Amino acid sequence: MRVVIGAAVVTLAAACGTTPGAPATVEPGAIGTSQNEAGLREAARAYLDAWSAGNTAVICGLLEARTATEFTAKVHAPDCPAAVHVLYDRMSPEIRAGFHEVQFTEVTLQPGETQGHVVVGSKVPVLGNDPSTSWSYKSGRWQIRERPRA
């Protein structure tokens, strides 16, 4: 009986795009919908927290479509969730946990509030150890323009 229940939990978690034991999150399309600094901060925090939890639905949902396609091709994966797993599996538990601790040192919006930048205070592996990331407000929400990197 325990084996069946455990298999069902793993199957449900895989179907939802999260790693078993990862906290539940809201629908990716509902994250960062405010076209202001608060919305951008919300999206950036959700993105980093999703990497900590291995939540492929949120990670892929916050990538611009072009960025998701480039990321998938670069990692030689069949789709974005598989590409996320490639990078996620390379990270130690300490690195994964560290995403929750990343602090934003600057969040700025460009004129017109459809482009923004988020600067972090420490190196972040999936951001290519670059402290600054570019975001755009498209289809009613903030999406990251930077391809995840190992």
DSSP file (Angstrom, degrees, kcal/mol; ACC not computed):
  #  RESIDUE AA STRUCTURE BP1 BP2  ACC     N-H-->O    O-->H-N    N-H-->O    O-->H-N    TCO  KAPPA ALPHA  PHI   PSI    X-CA   Y-CA   Z-CA
    1    1 A M     >        0   0    0      0, 0.0     4,-2.2     0, 0.0     5,-0.2   0.000 360.0 360.0 360.0 -42.8    0.0    0.0    0.0
    2    2 A R  H  >  +     0   0    0      1,-0.2     4,-2.9     2,-0.2     5,-0.2   0.877 360.0  53.9 -63.1 -38.0    2.8    2.4    0.9
    3    3 A V  H  > S+     0   0    0      2,-0.2     4,-2.5     1,-0.2    -1,-0.2   0.915 109.1  48.3 -63.0 -42.9    4.5    1.8   -2.5
    4    4 A V  H  > S+     0   0    0      2,-0.2     4,-2.1     1,-0.2    -2,-0.2   0.921 113.6  46.3 -64.5 -44.6    1.3    2.6   -4.4
    5    5 A I  H  X S+     0   0    0     -4,-2.2     4,-2.3     2,-0.2    -2,-0.2   0.929 113.3  49.5 -64.4 -45.1    0.8    5.8   -2.4
    6    6 A G  H  X S+     0   0    0     -4,-2.9     4,-2.3     1,-0.2    -2,-0.2   0.908 111.1  49.3 -59.9 -42.6    4.4    6.9   -2.8
    7    7 A A  H  X S+     0   0    0     -4,-2.5     4,-2.4     1,-0.2    -1,-0.2   0.878 109.8  52.2 -64.5 -37.2    4.3    6.2   -6.5
    8    8 A A  H  X S+     0   0    0     -4,-2.1     4,-2.6     2,-0.2    -2,-0.2   0.897 109.1  49.5 -66.0 -40.1    1.1    8.3   -6.8
    9    9 A V  H  X S+     0   0    0     -4,-2.3     4,-2.6     2,-0.2    -2,-0.2   0.928 112.5  47.0 -64.4 -45.4    2.7   11.2   -5.0
   10   10 A V  H  X S+     0   0    0     -4,-2.3     4,-2.4     2,-0.2    -2,-0.2   0.910 112.9  49.7 -62.9 -42.3    5.8   11.1   -7.3
   11   11 A T  H  X S+     0   0    0     -4,-2.4     4,-2.2     2,-0.2    -2,-0.2   0.921 112.4  46.8 -63.4 -44.8    3.5   10.9  -10.3
   12   12 A L  H  X S+     0   0    0     -4,-2.6     4,-1.8     2,-0.2    -2,-0.2   0.913 112.2  50.4 -63.8 -42.4    1.4   13.8   -9.2
   13   13 A A  H  X>S+     0   0    0     -4,-2.6     5,-2.4     1,-0.2     4,-0.7   0.911 111.1  48.5 -63.2 -41.5    4.4   15.9   -8.4
   14   14 A A  H ><5S+     0   0    0     -4,-2.4     3,-0.7     1,-0.2    -1,-0.2   0.897 110.1  52.0 -65.0 -39.3    5.9   15.2  -11.8
   15   15 A A  H 3<5S+     0   0    0     -4,-2.2    -1,-0.2     1,-0.2    -2,-0.2   0.833 110.2  48.7 -65.9 -31.6    2.7   16.1  -13.5
   16   16 A C  H 3<5S-     0   0    0     -4,-1.8    -1,-0.2    -5,-0.2    41,-0.2   0.569 115.4-115.2 -85.3  -9.6    2.6   19.4  -11.7
   17   17 A G  T <<5S+     0   0    0     -4,-0.7    39,-1.8    -3,-0.7    40,-1.2   0.777  75.1 114.8  83.3  26.8    6.2   20.2  -12.6
   18   18 A T      < -     0   0    0     -5,-2.4    -1,-0.3    37,-0.3    37,-0.2  -0.866  68.6-108.5-125.5 162.6    7.6   20.2   -9.1
   19   19 A T    >   -     0   0    0     34,-0.7     3,-2.6    -2,-0.3    36,-0.0  -0.681  51.7 -90.3 -83.9 140.8   10.1   18.1   -7.2
   20   20 A P  T 3  S+     0   0    0      0, 0.0    -1,-0.1     0, 0.0   -10,-0.1  -0.250 116.3  21.7 -52.1 134.6    8.6   15.8   -4.6
   21   21 A G  T 3  S+     0   0    0      1,-0.3     3,-0.1    -3,-0.1    -2,-0.0   0.330  91.7 133.8  88.0  -7.2    8.5   17.6   -1.3
   22   22 A A    <   -     0   0    0     -3,-2.6    -1,-0.3    31,-0.1    -4,-0.1  -0.496  63.8-102.5 -75.3 146.0    8.6   21.1   -2.9
   23   23 A P        -     0   0    0      0, 0.0    -1,-0.1     0, 0.0    -4,-0.1  -0.326  38.9-103.8 -67.4 150.2    6.1   23.6   -1.6
   24   24 A A        -     0   0    0     -3,-0.1     2,-0.3    -6,-0.0    31,-0.0  -0.400  41.5-167.3 -69.3 149.8    3.0   24.3   -3.7
   25   25 A T        -     0   0    0     -2,-0.1     2,-0.1     1,-0.1    -1,-0.0  -0.850  23.4 -94.5-132.8 170.2    3.0   27.6   -5.7
   26   26 A V        -     0   0    0     -2,-0.3     5,-0.1     1,-0.2    -1,-0.1  -0.329  59.7 -73.2 -78.0 167.6    0.5   29.7   -7.6
   27   27 A E    >   -     0   0    0      1,-0.1     3,-2.4    -2,-0.1     4,-0.3  -0.399  43.7-124.8 -59.6 132.6    0.0   29.3  -11.3
   28   28 A P  G >  S+     0   0    0      0, 0.0     3,-1.5     0, 0.0    -1,-0.1   0.826 108.9  61.3 -52.8 -35.1    3.0   30.9  -13.2
   29   29 A G  G 3  S+     0   0    0      1,-0.3    -2,-0.1   112,-0.0    29,-0.0   0.626  99.7  56.3 -68.8 -11.3    0.7   33.2  -15.1
   30   30 A A  G <  S+     0   0    0     -3,-2.4     3,-0.5   111,-0.0     2,-0.4   0.412  87.7  97.0 -97.9   0.2   -0.5   34.8  -11.9
   31   31 A I  S <  S+     0   0    0     -3,-1.5   111,-0.2    -4,-0.3    12,-0.1  -0.760  93.1   1.1 -94.3 133.2    3.0   35.8  -10.8
   32   32 A G  S    S+     0   0    0     -2,-0.4   110,-2.0   109,-0.2    -1,-0.2   0.868  77.8 145.1  66.6  39.1    4.4   39.3  -11.4
   33   33 A T        +     0   0    0     -3,-0.5     2,-0.4   108,-0.2    -2,-0.1   0.681  40.5  94.6 -84.8 -17.7    1.2   40.6  -13.0
   34   34 A S  S    S-     0   0    0      1,-0.1     2,-2.1     2,-0.1     5,-0.1  -0.624  74.6-138.5 -76.6 126.5    1.5   44.1  -11.6
   35   35 A Q  S    S+     0   0    0     -2,-0.4     2,-0.3     4,-0.1    -1,-0.1  -0.351  74.7  76.9 -84.8  59.9    3.3   46.3  -14.1
   36   36 A N  S  > S-     0   0    0     -2,-2.1     4,-2.0    78,-0.0     5,-0.2  -0.845 102.0 -78.2-150.0-175.9    5.4   48.1  -11.5
   37   37 A E  H  > S+     0   0    0     -2,-0.3     4,-2.8     1,-0.2     5,-0.2   0.876 126.2  55.7 -61.8 -38.1    8.4   47.5   -9.3
   38   38 A A  H  > S+     0   0    0      1,-0.2     4,-2.4     2,-0.2    -1,-0.2   0.901 107.6  49.3 -62.3 -40.5    6.4   45.3   -6.9
   39   39 A G  H  > S+     0   0    0      2,-0.2     4,-2.2     1,-0.2    -1,-0.2   0.899 111.7  48.5 -64.8 -40.9    5.4   43.0   -9.7
   40   40 A L  H  X S+     0   0    0     -4,-2.0     4,-2.6     2,-0.2    -2,-0.2   0.915 111.6  49.5 -65.6 -43.5    8.9   42.7  -11.0
   41   41 A R  H  X S+     0   0    0     -4,-2.8     4,-2.7     1,-0.2     5,-0.2   0.913 110.0  51.7 -60.0 -43.1   10.2   41.9   -7.5
   42   42 A E  H  X S+     0   0    0     -4,-2.4     4,-2.4    -5,-0.2    -2,-0.2   0.924 111.9  45.9 -60.6 -45.3    7.5   39.3   -7.1
   43   43 A A  H  X S+     0   0    0     -4,-2.2     4,-2.3     2,-0.2    -2,-0.2   0.919 113.2  49.1 -64.8 -44.3    8.4   37.6  -10.3
   44   44 A A  H  X S+     0   0    0     -4,-2.6     4,-2.0     2,-0.2    -2,-0.2   0.908 113.3  46.6 -63.9 -42.1   12.2   37.7   -9.6
   45   45 A R  H  X S+     0   0    0     -4,-2.7     4,-2.7     1,-0.2     5,-0.2   0.922 112.1  50.4 -65.7 -43.4   11.6   36.2   -6.1
   46   46 A A  H  X S+     0   0    0     -4,-2.4     4,-2.3    -5,-0.2    -2,-0.2   0.881 108.7  53.6 -61.6 -38.2    9.3   33.5   -7.4
   47   47 A Y  H  X S+     0   0    0     -4,-2.3     4,-1.6     2,-0.2    -1,-0.2   0.938 112.6  42.0 -62.8 -48.1   11.9   32.6  -10.1
   48   48 A L  H  X S+     0   0    0     -4,-2.0     4,-1.8     1,-0.2    -2,-0.2   0.905 114.7  50.7 -67.7 -40.7   14.7   32.1   -7.5
   49   49 A D  H  X S+     0   0    0     -4,-2.7     4,-1.9     1,-0.2    -1,-0.2   0.867 107.1  55.4 -64.1 -35.1   12.4   30.3   -5.1
   50   50 A A  H  X>S+     0   0    0     -4,-2.3     5,-2.4    -5,-0.2     4,-1.5   0.882 105.9  51.0 -65.5 -37.4   11.3   28.0   -7.9
   51   51 A W  H  <5S+     0   0    0     -4,-1.6    -1,-0.2     2,-0.2    -2,-0.2   0.886 107.9  53.3 -65.8 -37.0   14.9   27.1   -8.6
   52   52 A S  H  <5S+     0   0    0     -4,-1.8    -2,-0.2     1,-0.2    -1,-0.2   0.891 118.1  35.6 -62.5 -38.7   15.3   26.3   -4.9
   53   53 A A  H  <5S-     0   0    0     -4,-1.9   -34,-0.7    -5,-0.1    -1,-0.2   0.570 107.8-120.0 -91.9 -11.4   12.3   24.0   -5.0
   54   54 A G  T  <5 +     0   0    0     -4,-1.5     2,-1.3     1,-0.2    -3,-0.2   0.819  49.7 167.6  74.1  30.3   12.9   22.6   -8.5
   55   55 A N     >< -     0   0    0     -5,-2.4     4,-2.3     1,-0.2   -37,-0.3  -0.647  13.0-179.0 -84.0  94.0    9.5   23.9   -9.7
   56   56 A T  H  > S+     0   0    0    -39,-1.8     4,-2.7    -2,-1.3     5,-0.4   0.823  76.4  60.0 -65.0 -32.7    9.8   23.5  -13.4
   57   57 A A  H  > S+     0   0    0    -40,-1.2     4,-1.8   -41,-0.2    -1,-0.2   0.926 111.3  39.3 -63.2 -44.7    6.3   25.0  -14.1
   58   58 A V  H  > S+     0   0    0    -41,-0.3     4,-1.7     2,-0.2    -2,-0.2   0.932 116.9  49.9 -71.4 -45.5    7.2   28.3  -12.4
   59   59 A I  H >X S+     0   0    0     -4,-2.3     3,-0.6     1,-0.2     4,-0.6   0.965 117.6  39.0 -57.7 -54.3   10.7   28.5  -13.9
   60   60 A C  H >< S+     0   0    0     -4,-2.7     3,-0.7     1,-0.2    -1,-0.2   0.853 113.5  56.7 -66.7 -34.0    9.6   27.8  -17.4
   61   61 A G  H 3< S+     0   0    0     -4,-1.8    -1,-0.2    -5,-0.4    -2,-0.2   0.762 106.8  49.4 -68.4 -25.0    6.5   29.9  -17.0
   62   62 A L  H << S+     0   0    0     -4,-1.7    82,-3.1    -3,-0.6     2,-0.3   0.500  93.0  92.6 -93.1  -4.7    8.6   32.9  -16.1
   63   63 A L  B << S-a  144   0A   0     -3,-0.7    82,-0.2    -4,-0.6    84,-0.1  -0.699  86.1-111.1 -84.9 139.5   11.0   32.6  -19.0
   64   64 A E     >  -     0   0    0     80,-2.3     4,-2.7    -2,-0.3     5,-0.2  -0.378  33.2-112.6 -58.9 150.3   10.2   34.5  -22.2
   65   65 A A  H  > S+     0   0    0      1,-0.2     4,-2.1     2,-0.2     5,-0.2   0.903 118.6  48.8 -55.7 -44.9    9.2   32.0  -24.9
   66   66 A R  H  > S+     0   0    0      1,-0.2     4,-2.4     2,-0.2    -1,-0.2   0.902 111.8  49.6 -62.0 -41.4   12.3   32.8  -26.9
   67   67 A T  H  > S+     0   0    0      2,-0.2     4,-2.7     1,-0.2    -2,-0.2   0.902 109.2  51.2 -65.8 -42.1   14.5   32.4  -23.9
   68   68 A A  H  X S+     0   0    0     -4,-2.7     4,-2.4     2,-0.2    -1,-0.2   0.898 111.0  49.2 -61.7 -40.9   12.8   29.0  -23.0
   69   69 A T  H  X S+     0   0    0     -4,-2.1     4,-2.2    -5,-0.2    -2,-0.2   0.927 112.8  46.3 -65.1 -45.4   13.5   27.8  -26.6
   70   70 A E  H  X S+     0   0    0     -4,-2.4     4,-2.6     2,-0.2    -2,-0.2   0.906 113.1  50.3 -62.9 -42.4   17.2   28.9  -26.5
   71   71 A F  H  X S+     0   0    0     -4,-2.7     4,-1.9     2,-0.2    -2,-0.2   0.923 110.1  49.5 -61.7 -46.6   17.6   27.3  -23.0
   72   72 A T  H  X>S+     0   0    0     -4,-2.4     5,-2.3     1,-0.2     4,-0.6   0.911 113.9  45.8 -60.3 -44.6   16.1   24.0  -24.2
   73   73 A A  H ><5S+     0   0    0     -4,-2.2     3,-0.8     1,-0.2    -2,-0.2   0.908 110.4  53.2 -66.3 -42.4   18.3   23.9  -27.3
   74   74 A K  H 3<5S+     0   0    0     -4,-2.6    -1,-0.2     1,-0.3    -2,-0.2   0.861 113.6  42.4 -62.1 -36.5   21.5   24.9  -25.3
   75   75 A V  H 3<5S-     0   0    0     -4,-1.9    -1,-0.3    -5,-0.2    -2,-0.2   0.524 108.3-126.1 -88.0  -6.5   21.0   22.1  -22.8
   76   76 A H  T <<5 +     0   0    0     -3,-0.8    -3,-0.2    -4,-0.6    -4,-0.1   0.920  59.7 145.5  60.3  46.6   20.0   19.6  -25.6
   77   77 A A      < -     0   0    0     -5,-2.3    -1,-0.2    -6,-0.1    -2,-0.1  -0.757  59.8-123.3-111.1 159.4   16.7   18.7  -23.8
   78   78 A P  S    S-     0   0    0      0, 0.0     2,-0.3     0, 0.0    -1,-0.1   0.765  89.3  -5.2 -73.9 -24.3   13.4   17.9  -25.4
   79   79 A D  S  > S-     0   0    0     -7,-0.1     4,-2.0     1,-0.1     5,-0.2  -0.953  80.9 -88.7-158.9 174.4   11.5   20.7  -23.5
   80   80 A C  H  > S+     0   0    0     -2,-0.3     4,-2.6     1,-0.2     5,-0.2   0.919 120.0  52.4 -61.6 -47.5   12.0   23.4  -20.9
   81   81 A P  H  > S+     0   0    0      0, 0.0     4,-2.0     0, 0.0    -1,-0.2   0.904 111.0  48.6 -57.7 -39.0   11.1   21.2  -17.9
   82   82 A A  H  > S+     0   0    0      2,-0.2     4,-1.6     1,-0.2    -2,-0.2   0.891 110.2  52.0 -65.5 -38.5   13.7   18.6  -18.9
   83   83 A A  H  X S+     0   0    0     -4,-2.0     4,-1.7     2,-0.2    -1,-0.2   0.900 107.4  52.5 -64.4 -40.6   16.2   21.4  -19.4
   84   84 A V  H  X S+     0   0    0     -4,-2.6     4,-3.3     1,-0.2     5,-0.2   0.928 106.5  53.3 -60.0 -44.5   15.5   22.7  -15.9
   85   85 A H  H  X S+     0   0    0     -4,-2.0     4,-2.5     1,-0.2    -1,-0.2   0.854 102.8  58.6 -61.1 -34.3   16.1   19.2  -14.5
   86   86 A V  H  X S+     0   0    0     -4,-1.6     4,-0.6     2,-0.2    -1,-0.2   0.953 115.1  34.9 -59.1 -49.5   19.5   19.1  -16.2
   87   87 A L  H >X S+     0   0    0     -4,-1.7     3,-1.0     2,-0.2     4,-0.7   0.924 116.7  54.0 -71.3 -43.7   20.7   22.2  -14.4
   88   88 A Y  H >< S+     0   0    0     -4,-3.3     3,-1.1     1,-0.3    -2,-0.2   0.895 105.7  53.4 -57.7 -42.4   18.8   21.4  -11.1
   89   89 A D  H 3< S+     0   0    0     -4,-2.5    -1,-0.3     1,-0.3    -2,-0.2   0.720 103.2  58.3 -68.5 -20.3   20.4   18.0  -10.9
   90   90 A R  H << S+     0   0    0     -3,-1.0    -1,-0.3    -4,-0.6     2,-0.3   0.671  91.9  88.9 -80.0 -17.3   23.9   19.5  -11.2
   91   91 A M  S << S-     0   0    0     -3,-1.1    59,-0.0    -4,-0.7    -3,-0.0  -0.578  76.5-125.9 -88.3 142.6   23.4   21.7   -8.1
   92   92 A S     >  -     0   0    0     -2,-0.3     4,-2.3     1,-0.1     5,-0.2  -0.404  29.5-108.8 -74.7 160.3   24.2   20.7   -4.6
   93   93 A P  H  > S+     0   0    0      0, 0.0     4,-2.5     0, 0.0     5,-0.2   0.841 120.6  56.9 -57.9 -32.7   21.4   20.9   -1.9
   94   94 A E  H  > S+     0   0    0      2,-0.2     4,-1.8     1,-0.2    -3,-0.0   0.911 107.2  46.7 -66.3 -42.2   23.4   23.9   -0.4
   95   95 A I  H  > S+     0   0    0      2,-0.2     4,-0.7     1,-0.2    -1,-0.2   0.939 112.7  50.2 -64.9 -45.7   23.3   25.8   -3.7
   96   96 A R  H >< S+     0   0    0     -4,-2.3     3,-1.2     1,-0.2     4,-0.4   0.927 111.6  47.8 -57.4 -46.4   19.6   25.1   -4.1
   97   97 A A  H >< S+     0   0    0     -4,-2.5     3,-1.3     1,-0.2     4,-0.4   0.829 101.7  66.8 -64.8 -31.3   18.8   26.2   -0.6
   98   98 A G  H >X S+     0   0    0     -4,-1.8     3,-1.1     1,-0.3     4,-0.6   0.697  81.1  75.9 -65.1 -19.9   20.9   29.4   -1.2
   99   99 A F  G X< S+     0   0    0     -3,-1.2     3,-0.7    -4,-0.7    -1,-0.3   0.837  89.7  58.3 -61.5 -30.9   18.4   30.7   -3.7
  100  100 A H  G <4 S+     0   0    0     -3,-1.3    -1,-0.3    -4,-0.4    -2,-0.2   0.773 104.4  52.4 -67.3 -24.6   16.1   31.7   -0.9
  101  101 A E  G <4 S+     0   0    0     -3,-1.1    -1,-0.2    -4,-0.4    -2,-0.2   0.578  78.0 118.7 -89.3 -10.7   18.8   33.8    0.6
  102  102 A V    <<  -     0   0    0     -3,-0.7     2,-0.4    -4,-0.6   -54,-0.1  -0.371  51.2-154.5 -63.1 128.2   19.6   35.9   -2.5
  103  103 A Q        -     0   0    0     -2,-0.1    18,-2.1     2,-0.0     2,-0.5  -0.817  12.0-126.8-105.5 144.1   18.9   39.6   -1.9
  104  104 A F  E     -B  120   0A   0     -2,-0.4    16,-0.3    16,-0.2     3,-0.1  -0.776  20.7-177.0 -87.7 128.9   18.0   42.1   -4.5
  105  105 A T  E    S+     0   0A   0     14,-2.9     2,-0.3    -2,-0.5    15,-0.2   0.651  72.7  11.4 -97.1 -19.0   20.3   45.2   -4.4
  106  106 A E  E     -B  119   0A   0     13,-1.6    13,-3.2     2,-0.0     2,-0.4  -0.945  53.1-176.4-159.5 135.4   18.4   47.1   -7.1
  107  107 A V  E     +B  118   0A   0     -2,-0.3     2,-0.4    11,-0.2    11,-0.2  -0.965  21.9 174.6-132.5 116.4   15.2   46.7   -9.0
  108  108 A T  E     -B  117   0A   0      9,-2.5     9,-2.5    -2,-0.4     2,-0.4  -0.938  21.3-148.7-128.7 147.5   14.7   49.3  -11.8
  109  109 A L  E     -B  116   0A   0     -2,-0.4     7,-0.3     7,-0.2     3,-0.1  -0.890  19.0-131.5-109.7 142.9   12.1   49.9  -14.5
  110  110 A Q    >   -     0   0    0      5,-3.3     3,-2.5    -2,-0.4     5,-0.3  -0.472  48.1 -70.9 -83.5 162.3   12.9   51.4  -17.8
  111  111 A P  T 3  S+     0   0    0      0, 0.0     3,-0.4     0, 0.0    -1,-0.2  -0.272 127.5  29.6 -52.4 137.2   10.7   54.3  -19.2
  112  112 A G  T 3  S-     0   0    0      1,-0.2    -2,-0.0     2,-0.1     0, 0.0   0.255 109.2-113.6  91.7 -11.9    7.4   52.9  -20.2
  113  113 A E  S <  S+     0   0    0     -3,-2.5    -1,-0.2     2,-0.2     3,-0.1   0.763  90.8 108.1  54.8  32.6    7.6   50.2  -17.6
  114  114 A T  S    S+     0   0    0     -3,-0.4    23,-2.6    -4,-0.2     2,-0.4   0.454  74.4  49.8-111.4  -4.6    7.9   47.3  -20.0
  115  115 A Q  E     + C   0 136A   0     -5,-0.3    -5,-3.3    21,-0.2     2,-0.3  -0.981  67.2 169.1-130.6 144.0   11.5   46.6  -19.4
  116  116 A G  E     -BC 109 135A   0     19,-2.4    19,-2.8    -2,-0.4     2,-0.4  -0.972  21.7-143.6-150.3 164.9   13.3   46.1  -16.1
  117  117 A H  E     -BC 108 134A   0     -9,-2.5    -9,-2.5    -2,-0.3     2,-0.5  -0.989   5.8-161.3-132.4 141.8   16.5   45.0  -14.4
  118  118 A V  E     -BC 107 133A   0     15,-2.2    15,-2.4    -2,-0.4     2,-0.5  -0.992   7.7-163.6-122.5 128.0   17.0   43.1  -11.2
  119  119 A V  E     -BC 106 132A   0    -13,-3.2   -14,-2.9    -2,-0.5   -13,-1.6  -0.940   6.9-157.2-113.1 131.7   20.5   43.2   -9.6
  120  120 A V  E     -B  104   0A   0     11,-2.8   -16,-0.2    -2,-0.5     4,-0.1  -0.727  19.4-131.4-107.2 158.4   21.4   40.7   -6.9
  121  121 A G  S    S+     0   0    0    -18,-2.1     2,-0.3    -2,-0.3   -17,-0.1   0.424  84.9  35.8 -89.9   1.0   24.0   41.0   -4.2
  122  122 A S  S    S-     0   0    0    -19,-0.3     2,-0.2     9,-0.1    -2,-0.1  -0.955  94.7 -80.4-147.0 165.3   25.7   37.6   -4.7
  123  123 A K        -     0   0    0     -2,-0.3    -2,-0.1     5,-0.0     7,-0.1  -0.460  39.6-163.8 -69.1 137.4   26.6   35.2   -7.5
  124  124 A V    > > -     0   0    0     -2,-0.2     5,-2.1     1,-0.1     3,-1.5  -0.974  13.2-147.0-126.7 116.0   23.7   33.0   -8.6
  125  125 A P  T > 5S+     0   0    0      0, 0.0     3,-2.0     0, 0.0    24,-0.2   0.877  96.8  49.7 -51.5 -48.7   24.5   29.9  -10.7
  126  126 A V  T 3 5S+     0   0    0      1,-0.3    23,-1.3     2,-0.2    24,-0.1   0.653 106.3  58.1 -71.7 -11.7   21.4   29.9  -12.9
  127  127 A L  B X 5S-e  149   0B   0     -3,-1.5     3,-1.4    21,-0.2    -1,-0.3   0.223 121.7-107.4 -95.5  13.4   22.0   33.6  -13.7
  128  128 A G  T < 5 -     0   0    0     -3,-2.0    -2,-0.2    21,-0.6    22,-0.1   0.767  63.2 -72.5  68.0  25.4   25.4   32.7  -15.1
  129  129 A N  T 3 <S+     0   0    0     -5,-2.1    -1,-0.3     1,-0.3    -3,-0.1   0.667  99.7 138.6  59.3  18.7   26.9   34.4  -12.0
  130  130 A D    <   -     0   0    0     -3,-1.4    -1,-0.3    -6,-0.4    -6,-0.1  -0.807  50.9-147.6 -90.4 130.5   25.9   37.7  -13.5
  131  131 A P  S    S+     0   0    0      0, 0.0   -11,-2.8     0, 0.0     2,-0.4   0.682  78.1  63.5 -74.5 -14.7   24.5   40.1  -10.8
  132  132 A S  E     -C  119   0A   0    -13,-0.2     2,-0.4    -5,-0.1   -13,-0.2  -0.911  60.5-174.5-115.9 135.9   22.0   41.7  -13.3
  133  133 A T  E     -C  118   0A   0    -15,-2.4   -15,-2.2    -2,-0.4     2,-0.4  -0.962  18.7-133.2-126.2 147.3   19.1   40.2  -15.1
  134  134 A S  E     -C  117   0A   0     -2,-0.4    11,-3.0   -17,-0.2    12,-0.6  -0.802  23.9-177.2-100.3 139.4   16.8   41.7  -17.7
  135  135 A W  E     -CD 116 144A   0    -19,-2.8   -19,-2.4    -2,-0.4     2,-0.3  -0.916   8.8-158.2-130.2 155.0   13.0   41.3  -17.6
  136  136 A S  E     -CD 115 143A   0      7,-2.6     7,-2.6    -2,-0.3     2,-0.9  -0.984  20.2-127.7-134.6 149.9   10.2   42.4  -19.8
  137  137 A Y  E     + D   0 142A   0    -23,-2.6     2,-0.3    -2,-0.3     5,-0.2  -0.853  46.6 155.5 -98.0 106.9    6.5   42.9  -19.2
  138  138 A K  E >   + D   0 141A   0      3,-2.4     3,-1.5    -2,-0.9    -2,-0.1  -0.971  56.8   4.6-134.2 145.5    4.7   40.8  -21.8
  139  139 A S  T 3  S-     0   0    0     -2,-0.3    -1,-0.1     1,-0.3     3,-0.1   0.823 132.1 -52.0  51.8  35.8    1.2   39.3  -21.9
  140  140 A G  T 3  S+     0   0    0      1,-0.2     2,-0.3    -3,-0.1    -1,-0.3   0.663 122.0  67.3  81.1  17.5    0.3   40.9  -18.6
  141  141 A R  E <  S- D   0 138A   0     -3,-1.5    -3,-2.4    -5,-0.0     2,-0.3  -0.992  83.2 -93.7-161.7 161.0    3.2   39.7  -16.5
  142  142 A W  E     - D   0 137A   0   -110,-2.0     2,-0.4    -2,-0.3    -5,-0.2  -0.610  40.1-176.5 -79.2 135.8    7.0   40.0  -15.9
  143  143 A Q  E     - D   0 136A   0     -7,-2.6    -7,-2.6    -2,-0.3     2,-0.2  -0.993  26.5-116.1-134.6 141.5    9.2   37.4  -17.7
  144  144 A I  E     -aD  63 135A   0    -82,-3.1   -80,-2.3    -2,-0.4    -9,-0.3  -0.550  15.5-164.6 -79.3 139.3   12.9   36.9  -17.5
  145  145 A R        +     0   0    0    -11,-3.0     2,-0.4    -2,-0.2   -10,-0.2   0.505  61.6  96.5 -97.7  -7.5   14.9   37.5  -20.7
  146  146 A E  S    S-     0   0    0    -12,-0.6   -82,-0.1     1,-0.0    -2,-0.1  -0.700  73.9-128.2 -90.5 132.8   18.0   35.7  -19.4
  147  147 A R        -     0   0    0     -2,-0.4   -79,-0.1     1,-0.1    -2,-0.1  -0.625  31.2-109.6 -76.1 130.0   18.7   32.1  -20.3
  148  148 A P        -     0   0    0      0, 0.0     2,-0.3     0, 0.0   -21,-0.2  -0.324  41.7-168.0 -58.1 142.3   19.4   29.9  -17.2
  149  149 A R  B      e  127   0B   0    -23,-1.3   -21,-0.6   -24,-0.2   -20,-0.2  -0.957 360.0 360.0-135.4 152.1   23.1   28.9  -17.2
  150  150 A A              0   0    0     -2,-0.3   -24,-0.1   -23,-0.1   -23,-0.1   0.434 360.0 360.0 -90.4 360.0   25.1   26.3  -15.2
